[in-house]
Each structure stands twice: as C-alpha cells, then as structure tokens.
Amino acid sequence: MDTAKKDTDIWVFGYGSLIWKPPIHYESKQIGYIKNYVRRFWQHSEDHRGTPEKPGRVVTLIPFNEWKNIENIANHDTVTWGVAFKIPSDDVEATRAYLDHREKNGYTVHKVDVYNDKDPNTPAVKDALVYIATTDNEAYVGPAPAAQIANQIYETYGPSGWNAEYLLNLAVAVRDISPEARDDHLFELETLVKQLIDSSKTKSIK
C-alpha cells in the first residue's frame, strides 16, 4: 500500500463555480452537503464576474452563528449542497496553486466535513478544504434586497463573463447534483434574473 500517497491526497469542497467547472485534475468526486453554513451572494467579484469599477456578486459561505444575526433564519434551508473533489497527491501542489489564484479575491482556506444522503450523521468526507470569503474580507459586501442583488448580477460583466451566467449555471448545477436540494436564496435570485432577461427580450422585440 502506498501510505505516503494516502496521507497526501486531499479533498476540496466546491459550492460555487467549482461544481460545474471543477479543478483541472481530480481522481473522484463525492456529491454531498455541509452543515452549519449557508450559501449567499454576498461577496463582490472584481476579477472574474465584475470589475473594480463595477463589481459583480458571487457566492461565499456564511457560518450559521453569523447568519442568524443577519437574516431571519426561520424556515430557511439548513445545509449547503456541493461537490467534494479528491485531488491525488501528485496534483495537490498544482491544484492548490490554481485554486489559490482562482479564489484570490478575498477567499481563505478552511476545513469542512461533507455528508450525503446515506448517513446524515457520519461524514462521507472529513476535513475537505473549502475556500470561504469571510465576512471580514475586503470584498465582502453583505446582504441586500433580492431585487437589488439580481439587478447587480444582471448588469455586471467581468473577465470570466456575464455575472448572470454564473448565477444561472450555479442554479442548474445544484439541481443536477441534488434535485431535492433547497436553496431559497439562490433560486429566488435565479427567478428574478430570468425575469430581467425575459423583460429585456420583450423590449428588444418591440
């Protein structure tokens, strides 16, 4: 048995664009969810889905203990679905460098346990690395009315493309990995942005 390899493989949990645009090299993946966090479009993006002059919004994870002091948590979703990717030891250094650059706009590395439907009490993956933009980073922008966030996302473009594309891709990806997943914030923004897109098409036809 190659014990060195076993000790140096890592898992990375993706809850945003990593779900549909995974790390370049990974050995396997585990669909699952994490507890005690919620996914929110509360992080500015000046390097991918926006610019410094007109930042977009992308997702970060908000710890439950902070979230409960920001929003009314009654009847909200309680877990965050995503995908954990197993990175083989030979690719760990390159993958970490790639992700550090990709997530450089305010994100830092943390560890989470990933669960699946087979056993809600025992992690399917322990200590997966996850990139989180904490509420004290410079690009954290925080909550706003859903219509305001949707408008910002609809109107914003960056080096990686249209901010609305990011949102819509994420909504589709979450439904693909877990059709029963509940993510009120994400799906409300999806509905509002689609309405803006449809309204723009109607106006262009007229």
N, C-alpha and C positions, 0 to 999 in steps of 0.2 A: 504494500500500500504506500502511496506517495503522501506521507503525512505532511511534508512541507507544503505541498500543493493544497492539501485540505485546509491547512492553517491560514493560507494567504488568499484564498478565494474570498470575494466579498459579494454582498448583495446591495443593490441600490433600489430604493423605492421611488417610483415616479407617480406623481399625481397631477401633473400638467402636461406639457408637450411631450415629455418622455413617454407617455402612454402610446402615442401614435408615431413618435419619432424617437425610437429608443437609442441607447448607447450603440456605438458602432460595432463593438464586439461584446456579445454575451452568449453564455452557454445554455441557459434555460431561463424560463420566466415563471412566475407564480402570481396569478391574479388573486387579489385579496384586498383587505381593508385594514386601516389603522384606527385605533381608538383614541379618544381624548383630544382630537383635533378636528377643525372644520376647514374646508377649502373656501377661500374668499378671494375675489378680485380686488384686493386692497394694496397691491404693490404696483408702483409705477414702473414702466418699461421705457427706457430711453435708448436702449441698444439693440433691441430686437423688434418690438411691435410698436415703437414710437421713437421720438427724437427728444433731445433735451429741450427743444423749443415747444414741442407738442407731445408729451409723453402718453403712451398707451397704458393699459391696465392688464396685468397678468395675475395669476393665482399665487398665493402663498398659503401656508398652514397657520391657523391661529389656535394656540393651546386653549383647551376648554376653560381653564381658570381665568384666562384673559377675556375670552369671548363672552363669558357670562356677564361681564361687567360692561360690555359694549352694546350687545343686542339683547332683545327679548328672546330667550332660548326656548320658550315653551313651544312644543310641537315641531321643533326643528329636527333635522337629520342629526344623528349622533355618531356616525362613523364616516370615514372618507375612503372611497374605493380608489384603487390604482393598480399598478403592476410592479412587482419586485423582479429585478433582473439579476441573475447570477453572473458575475464577472470572473472569468478564470484568472488564475494567478499571473499568467504571462501577460495579461492585458490590463491588470489593475493600474499600473503606473500611468499608462497612456490614457486609460478611461478616466481616471481621476483628473488628469491634466485637461482633458477635453471637457469634462463636466465643470471643473473649476472655472474655465474660461466661459463656457456657455451660461453659467449661472452667476457671473461675476457682479451683476448689478444688484448687490445687497444681500445675496444669499450666503448662508453659512451651513456647515455640515453638522447634522445631528444624527441620533440613532433612534429607530422605532422598531417595534415588533409588528409583524404583519400576520393577520388572521385570515381564514377562509371559512366557507360555509360548513365544512366538515366538522370543525371543532371551534366554537367561539371562545373557548377558554384556554386553549393551548396554541401558541404561535406556530404558524406554518414556517415562518422565517423569523429568527431572532436577530436583533441588533442590525437591521438593514440601515445603510446610510441613506439619509434624505437631506435634500437641500431646502432650507427654510429661510425665508426673508422675515426675520423677527420684527416685532413692532417698534424696535428702537433703531432700525437701519435707516439710512438717509432717504431711501426711495420709498419707504412705507408711506402710503397716503391715507389709508384707513377707509372707513365706511362712508357711504353717501347714498342718497336715494337711488333706487334701482334704475329709474329712468335716466338719471344723470350719468350713472356709470355706463349704461347702454349707449347713450349718445356719445360719450367719450370713446368707447370701444369702436363704435360705428364710424366715427370720423377720423380715426387715427391710423397712420401707416408708419412702418419703420423698415430697417434693413432686411428683416425677415418676412416682411409682408404686411398685409392688412390685419389690424388688430381683431376685426370681426371674424376673420378666418380662423384665428387662434381659438376664439371662444366657440365657434361652431364646430370645429374639429374636436375640441375637448368634449363637448356635449355628446357628439356622436360616439366618440371613443369610450366614454363612461357607460353609455347604453350598450355598446358592443360587449364590454367586459362583464357587465352586470346589469342585465335588462331590468332587474327589480330595484336597482340602486336608487336611493332617494338623495337628491342634492338640490334642495329648493332654490338656493342662491344661483347656482349655475343654470338651472333650467328656466328660471324666471328671466334671467338676462338673455338666454337664448331666444325666448319668445319675444322679448322686447326688441332685440336686434333684428330678428326676422321681420317684425312689423315695420321697422325703419327701412329695411331693404325693399320690402313689398311696396311701401309708400313711395319710395324713390322710383321704382319701376313704373308705378302708376302715373306719376308725374311726368316721367320721360315719354310715356306713350301719348299723353295728352299734348 
